[in-house]
């Protein structure tokens, strides 16, 4: 959800992007989009942000697992 915040604040047109979270789902609503091309570009930006956030979370989780393995390994105590 936080990865989408800049899109909400930086819109220079009348277009409005609203997002929210419910459980494990992120909802995005786009209104007053001037053209189909602008809508497509905005959706591509949102998907890029979501993908980057997802990859960051995956990396953070794997890094945390690696740290736990190292702490359990007696050679590193």
C-alpha positions in Angstrom: 0.0 0.0 0.0 2.8 2.4 0.9 4.4 1.8 -2.5 1.4 3.4 -4.2 1.3 6.6 -2.1 3.4 8.8 -4.4 0.9 8.1 -7.3 -1.9 9.4 -5.1 -0.1 12.7 -4.2 1.7 13.5 -7.4 -1.1 13.5 -10.0 -0.9 16.8 -11.9 -4.1 16.3 -13.8 -7.7 16.1 -12.6 -7.2 12.4 -12.3 -7.5 10.9 -8.9 -6.0 7.7 -7.7 -7.4 6.3 -4.4 -6.1 3.1 -2.7 -6.9 1.2 0.4 -6.2 -2.1 2.2 -8.7 -4.7 3.3 -7.2 -7.8 4.8 -4.5 -9.0 2.4 -6.0 -7.2 -0.6 -5.0 -3.7 -1.9 -7.7 -1.8 -3.7 -7.0 0.9 -6.3 -9.6 3.2 -7.8 -8.8 5.6 -10.7 -11.3 8.3 -11.6 -11.5 11.3 -13.9 -8.7 9.9 -16.2 -8.5 12.2 -19.3 -7.5 9.5 -21.8 -7.3 5.7 -22.2 -3.5 6.1 -22.7 -3.2 8.0 -19.4 -5.2 5.2 -17.6 -2.9 2.6 -19.2 0.2 4.4 -18.1 -1.1 4.9 -14.6 -2.0 1.2 -14.3 1.5 0.2 -15.5 3.1 2.5 -12.9 0.9 1.0 -10.2 1.8 -2.6 -11.3 5.5 -1.6 -11.3 5.2 -0.2 -7.8 3.4 -3.4 -6.6 6.0 -5.6 -8.2 8.9 -3.7 -6.6 7.2 -3.8 -3.2 6.6 -7.6 -3.6 10.2 -8.2 -4.6 11.5 -6.1 -1.7 9.3 -8.1 0.8 10.5 -11.4 -0.6 14.1 -10.3 -0.3 13.6 -9.1 3.2 11.9 -12.4 4.2 14.7 -14.5 2.7 17.4 -12.3 4.4 15.7 -12.8 7.8 15.7 -16.5 7.2 19.4 -16.5 6.3 20.2 -14.5 9.5 18.3 -17.1 11.6 20.2 -20.0 9.9 23.5 -18.3 10.7 22.5 -17.7 14.3 21.6 -21.4 14.7 24.8 -22.6 13.0 27.3 -23.5 15.8 30.3 -22.5 13.7 29.3 -18.8 14.0 28.8 -18.8 17.8 
